[in-house]
């Protein structure tokens, strides 16, 4: 069922690309996307009443609806204004994504629409297509497989390779929406084993790609004991998903590791009911790794990658792990459990250690983990900006700069070594948490113990939006980091 939902989300709604003809009377609603007011005014004089063209020239609105001869006509002219900041994205890609995405509701009831780009750059075209597809995503629609709007695309004075931008943006937005849908899926449908089967069905058969699943027996054999401790109280036993992509390349792979806690009760340190309500989203980091993997592999990038998803369910039972337990994980370090609700870092500790243990041509050149790890990061940065931590600031600064361009923002946080001191344990090499402020930093310095000298970037994100804006037409999973890392790696 889940694979059918993702295939529905990935369905190409751009049915054809035709040559633009301003004098043609269309029976379909038309959506014009402009980059210049002069071009908008010129075309408006040919397709709608003169007063519309005058309004475009004088008032320069971002959006305008008019009556065409046979069907509605929509004019979209994205532009920066004082309300827009670098956290919204400084590029044409981000600007057109948000402006077109927020306008989709005006014509989404139509079965078919003509989408016409006038003097738009390839970057603006990609942004518009991504925003459009994101705005069309709906969890209920994907589950019910209901019809949605299809588009006929045309270009007025097309730029080089602009037609290819449609396919590129369609793939990227599909990957973002995959991530959103996984986060939105209820935990009785998405749990470790169903997650693993979904990954098998989506990635098996993609070129240069192999998918390996470790069940609880293999995880125990490989000493993934921290991960097993978190998940052992659930009837849905843990799974490790490894998606390996190896095109012909002499480069060392980049390894992505995703926290996949498909539901987090807090364990014996039980969360209050209100805090537990949305803990189906605690696998948001793994969802972003899943979406990014689909985008990179499907686009046929030349570089090699590994994608690891550590999938567990943190439940309560008579065999649940306890505060005070000491567990030795894959890296050989013993960890004293201070709090069972600091479970995500335990999963990531084993997964990062595994990813970093590869040798030879499989040795990772960079480790990246994505996780909905701490409430402290949200307290510091809010819901929309991801926290980023690293042992290599030069890499992180480049990622941060790109995040402000594409409008998928992250902020580099300090990796403070002496914040590890409260994690000192009398009974183990390290404790998994401690009381006090700076919880996001403390979680990060804990994870750093498991990456060795390998360059490493850690993202602590929310993976969820309660704000309907831009391409987000409904609350829920937001696909955080997929656009950022796709852009950075391209």
Secondary structure, DSSP 8 states (H G I E B T S, - for coil): -HHHHHHHHT---EEEEEE--TT---SSEEEEEES-HHHHHHHHHHHS-HHHHHHHHHH--SEEEEE-SSSEEEEE-----TT--TTT-SSHHHHHHHHHHHHGGGTTTSSEEEEEEES--HHHHHHHHHHHHHHH--HHHHHHT----EEEEEEES--TTHHHHHHHHHHHHHHHHHHHHHHHS-TTTS-HHHHHHHHHHHHTTSTTEEEEEE-HHHHHHTT-HHHHHHHTTSSS--EEEEEEE--S--S--EEEEEEEEEEE--TTS---HHHHTTGGGGGHHHHHHHHHHHHHHHTT-SS-EEEEEEEEEE--STT---TT-EEE-TTS-EEE-S-TT--HHHHHHHHHHHHHT--GGGS-SEEEEEE---HHHHHHHTTTSEEEEES-HHHHHHHHHHHHHHT--EEE----GGGGGGG--SSSSEES--SSS-HHHHHHHHHHTTSTTS-EEEEE---EE---BTTB-SSEE--TTHHHHHHHH-
